[in-house]
């Protein structure tokens, strides 16, 4: 019902101490308004999670739209190199959070 069209970082590489920022473009094919949660987890070169953020609930309407998510700063313990950003759109059902669509993964640069 809701899928991720694209995830775009605000820049190609983030340095330690900088805020992470992403534009998540999504599309809803549901003619009913839906509540959704947007989840981002950022991993460093060694696949260690270094930042995460959950936004919501947000009412999603029919059609394409976007949300800009600003996460925490890149922590000091980050192993620099090529990191990855995992993005999900979730909904609540019986106390559990389930996915509306497959997760999206993009690479990002992490520098000192």
N, C-alpha and C positions, 0 to 999 in steps of 0.2 A: 504493500500500500504506500509506503514511503521509502524512497531509495536515495542513496548518495550519488550525486552527479559528479562532484569533484571536491577535493580538499586541497587548498592552496595555502602554503605558508606565506607570511608577510614578507619574507626574504629567503634567499637560498641557504644561508647558514646562520646559526645563532651562536654567540659566544657565551662563555660561562658568565653568569650574572645578568644576562639579557632576558627580557620577557618573551615568552613564546606566544605567537599569535597566528591563528589560522582562520581562513574563510571556508566554511562548509556550505556548499551549494547542494540543495536537496530538491526532490520532486515528489509530490503527492498525487496519486491517481484516485484517491478517495474523495467523493463528493461530500462526505461528512467530515466535519472538523475532528481532528485526532489530537490527543495529548502525546507528546514525545519528549524523550530525554536524549540529549546529545552527549556522548562520551568520547573523550580523547585521552589516550595514554601514549606517552613519548618514551621511547627506549633509546639508550646510548649504543655505541659501537659493540659492546659486549652483551647486548640484549637485556640490560638491567633497566627496570623502569625508573625514570628520573623525574617525571611529572605526570599528573593526571588531572582531569577536570570533568565534572558532570554538571550540565546545565539543564534545568527543567523543573517542572513540566512546562513545555511551550506548546501553545495551540498551533497546530499546523493546518493550513487551509489548502484547498485544491490548487494545483499548479506548482510552479517552480519558485523558489525563494532561497535566501541564504541567511546564515548567522555567522557573526564573527566571534570567535572564542579566544580569549586571552588567558593563557595558563600562567602558572608560576614561573619564576625565573629558572634558568638553567643552573642546577646546583654545582657546588665546587667539586663534588666527587665524580662528576661526569667524565666518562672515558671518551675523549674527543675522537672524531672520525665521522663515519656515516651512521646516523641514527635513523629510526623509523617512527612514524606516527600511525597509530591504529585508531580509527574513528568508527563509532557505532551510533545507530539511532535505535533507541529502546522504548518499550512501553511496559506499564505495570499490569500484571494479571495475577490475581490471587496472592499478592505479596512477593511475586518474583518479577525480575526485569528480563524481558524477552526481546529479541532483535526483530525489528521490522524488515531488515535486509541484511545481506552479507556485509561484514566489516570491510572498510577501505584501508589500504596500507600505502603510504608514500614514504620515500626516503627524504631525509633532511641532513644538512651538514651541521656538525657541532665542532666549534673551535675554541681555542683558549683566549 
